[in-house]
């Protein structure tokens, strides 16, 4: 994988969030249209058949409010992921969904766990911790943005409210933290000025040559070399005499 030299916009920045939103809304529309629900395709802990929910549960939502609450965070965090970490974005999604699903399957209550909130916690956790670990100023700033917008989500990795899958939230949070620590991602190398390089030599710096030892500006006069072999040229100008009585301009 080629080293990422700078952050660049790509089609995936738009396609990935749009595709994710279309899928979750399409699944919800199908439930309404056919007057059914797909909850039994969700993740059911410690039941072999419940492992299918690792694949299907992120696309299933119990209500319009549930779907709406997950739509904007999912779109925004996916945009951040594919713009700033495009080289590992798919790995984060696939491995994160697998790990968070397995954690939920192992520790979850005996109930169907559905919704994209586990993926949202995965993305928020990865983006925050990865920015902190890299110490790259733009990614650290992104981490602060995530904390500012979604910092309150941290409380919901604990059983503070009935009716939500805090186990799925915790699984996504832990998976994002682990991937941020172990998954390598190339980041743009900070641009260095000439004087920041190890082989920098002040005497070769054309700019510093314009200053003396006391820091005073010294104008450099470039003298053109004389060509000794070039013959001397003399140009004569003849002025025509004006007619008598007229005033030359």
C-alpha positions, 0 to 999 in steps of 0.5 A: 500500500502506497504511503499516504502523502496527504488527505485527498477527497475520493469517491468513497467519501461520498459513496460509503456513507450514502450506500450505508444510509440507503441500505438501512432505510431500504430494509426499514421500508421493506419491513413497512411495505411487507408488514413484517419485521426482521428482528429474528435476524438480529444477534441473539447472544450465546445461540448458534443461530444468533451469530447471523446477527453479526451480519444482519443486525446493523441494518435492522431497526426497531422504529423510525426514531431508532433509525433516525437517531443512527442515520446522521452519526453513521453518515458523519463518522463514515465520512470522517473514516473514509476521508482521513483513514481511507487506506484502512477504512474497509478493514475497520468496518469489516473487522470491527463489525465482526469483533463487536458482534462477537463481544455482544454475542458473548456478553449480551442479554438473551434478547435480539440485538439490532441496530447500527449503534454498535457500528457508530460506537466502533467508528467514534472509538476508532477515530478518537483513539487513532488520532490520539495515538498518531499525535498528528495535529489534524487527526488529534483535532478530529478526535476533539471534534468527535469528543465534542459532538459524541462525547455523551455517547460514552455513558451508554456503554454502561447499563444506564437505560433500559431498552438499549443494547449497551452490550453492543455499544461496549463491543463497538467501543472496545473493538474501535479501541483495539483496531486503533491500537493494532491497525497501522495506518499511513498518515501524511508526513508533516512538511519540513522547511529547509532548516529543519532537515538534518543536512541543513547548512547555513552557509549554503542558504541563499537567503541568509547570504543577504545578511551579515553577522549582526543580522543587517541586510546586505544588498548583493550587487551582481556585476556583469562580466566584461568581455575583453574580446568584444570591440568597442562600439561608438554610436554617432547621432546626427541632428538635422539643422532646423530651417532659419526662423523656425523653432525646433520642438 
